[in-house]
Amino acid sequence: MTSKFTELAIDCADPSGLARFWCAVLGYEVQDDGEDGVVTIGSPLVPEGRSRPGPVPPTLTFARVPEGKTVKNRLHMDLNPTDTDQEAEVRRVVALGARPADVGQTGDESWVTLADPEGNEFCILASRQP
């Protein structure tokens, strides 16, 4: 037996705001906007159900926590532009609210490291295709 990666949980101060940012970046939509401070987003192209065979784009769940982010993430997302090049995608995502992030890059990387509005690092890759 194996497991599927179906959800990534992200602690944050503003679940609704971070969900809006990531919906715009990924083309996702809000699936559940709970009054408990938890918001879940996912791809509108994936049917619901536990018996889905094959790859499933993971949902992102944003949960309100009282403490702020203090150090570099030990886990981060890598994004692959699907209909544009890396440079154009970086400009688009920065216009949505991301900012450049320094996590010790040398300048020779093929990826660009950014941070979302709450400081969570992620990378936009240059040439790897999903």
Secondary structure, DSSP 8 states (H G I E B T S, - for coil): ------EEEEEES-HHHHHHHHHHHHT-EEEEE-TTSEEEEE-TTS---TT--S----EEEEEE-SS---S--SS-EEE--SSS-HHHHHHHHHHHT-EE--SS--S--SSEEEE-TT--EEEE-SS---
